[in-house]
């Protein structure tokens, strides 16, 4: 398995913000990040994200002009129905000693597919994914989600 160091990857300096009436933690991207289908972080797609060495899942969505991931979950199904699972982002913030308003680093392991989240000053070695999902399988999944 190939491994990649965070220093060799494209890194996006994101912010930890409060989301919703109860200020749930969210990862907010800077406004200059391309979130189109060919950009480094697409919106409305379920993505893999490595958090403390474990592969989790999230989705970046547009909220009032900003792009945010409002949770990080164990499975892609929990991203679709977040009330059914534990938001690992909240847990990670506590373990890392981070609070809302801080910067975090979103490493682009494979654009449109795999990312890593780390605290400022941390250096991480990620397992590179062996392959991204087959385009035809992703297309089928999108069709099922849209029905």
C-alpha positions in Angstrom: 0.0 0.0 0.0 1.3 3.4 -0.9 1.7 6.0 1.8 1.7 9.8 1.4 2.9 12.5 3.7 0.6 15.5 4.4 3.5 17.9 3.4 3.4 16.5 -0.1 -0.4 17.1 -0.6 -2.5 20.1 -1.5 -3.7 21.5 1.8 -6.7 23.7 2.3 -6.8 25.8 5.4 -10.4 25.4 6.6 -12.1 26.8 9.6 -14.1 25.2 12.5 -17.4 27.0 12.8 -20.6 26.6 14.6 -23.6 25.5 12.5 -27.3 25.7 13.2 -29.1 26.9 16.3 -27.0 24.9 18.7 -23.6 25.6 17.0 -22.8 22.1 16.0 -19.2 22.0 14.8 -18.7 22.2 11.1 -15.7 22.4 8.7 -16.0 25.5 6.5 -14.0 25.9 3.3 -12.5 29.3 2.3 -14.5 31.1 -0.3 -11.8 30.8 -2.9 -11.8 27.0 -3.0 -13.2 25.5 -6.2 -16.1 23.3 -5.2 -17.3 22.4 -8.7 -17.2 18.9 -10.1 -13.6 19.2 -11.2 -12.4 21.2 -8.1 -10.4 19.8 -5.3 -13.5 19.5 -3.0 -16.9 18.8 -4.7 -20.1 19.7 -3.0 -23.0 17.3 -2.5 -20.8 14.2 -2.8 -20.1 11.8 0.0 -16.4 11.8 0.5 -13.9 9.7 2.5 -12.1 11.6 5.2 -9.3 10.3 7.4 -9.7 11.5 11.0 -7.2 10.2 13.6 -6.1 7.4 11.2 -9.6 6.1 10.7 -11.5 6.5 7.4 -14.8 8.2 7.9 -17.3 9.9 5.6 -18.6 13.5 5.1 -20.3 15.7 2.6 -19.6 19.4 1.9 -22.8 21.4 1.2 -23.6 25.0 0.5 -25.2 27.0 3.4 -25.9 30.7 3.0 -23.0 31.3 0.7 -20.4 29.1 2.6 -19.4 25.5 2.0 -19.4 23.3 5.0 -19.3 19.7 6.2 -21.5 19.6 9.2 -20.4 16.2 10.4 -18.0 13.3 10.0 -19.5 9.8 10.3 -18.5 6.2 10.3 -20.4 5.2 7.1 -21.7 6.9 4.0 -25.3 5.9 5.1 -24.9 7.9 8.3 -23.9 11.0 6.2 -27.3 10.6 4.5 -29.1 10.3 7.9 -26.8 12.0 10.5 -29.3 11.7 13.3 -28.7 8.0 13.3 -25.0 8.1 14.2 -22.2 9.7 16.2 -20.7 12.8 14.7 -17.0 12.0 14.9 -16.0 15.6 14.3 -17.2 16.7 17.7 -15.3 13.8 19.3 -12.1 14.7 17.3 -12.3 18.4 18.3 -12.3 17.4 22.0 -9.5 14.9 21.6 -7.3 17.4 19.6 -8.1 20.3 22.1 -9.6 22.4 19.3 -12.5 24.8 19.5 -14.7 26.7 17.1 -12.9 29.5 15.3 -9.7 27.6 14.8 -8.1 26.7 11.5 -7.7 23.0 10.5 -5.9 21.5 7.6 -7.9 19.6 5.0 -5.4 17.5 2.9 -6.5 16.5 -0.6 -5.3 12.8 -0.8 -7.3 12.2 -4.0 -9.5 15.1 -5.3 -13.2 14.2 -5.3 -12.7 11.0 -3.3 -10.3 11.0 -0.3 -9.2 13.7 2.2 -7.5 14.0 5.6 -8.2 16.4 8.4 -5.5 17.4 10.8 -4.9 20.0 13.5 -2.5 22.9 12.8 1.1 21.9 13.2 0.5 18.2 12.8 2.2 16.1 10.2 0.5 12.9 9.1 1.2 10.0 6.8 -1.9 8.7 5.1 -2.5 5.4 3.3 -3.2 6.3 -0.3 -6.4 4.8 -1.6 -5.8 1.9 -3.9 -8.4 3.3 -6.3 -11.4 5.6 -6.4 -14.8 4.3 -7.1 -15.5 3.3 -10.6 -17.3 6.1 -12.5 -20.1 3.8 -13.6 -20.7 2.7 -10.0 -20.7 6.3 -8.8 -23.2 7.2 -11.6 -25.5 4.3 -10.5 -25.3 5.5 -6.8 -26.2 9.1 -7.9 -29.2 7.8 -9.8 -30.4 5.8 -6.8 -29.9 8.8 -4.5 -31.9 11.0 -6.8 -34.9 8.7 -7.0 
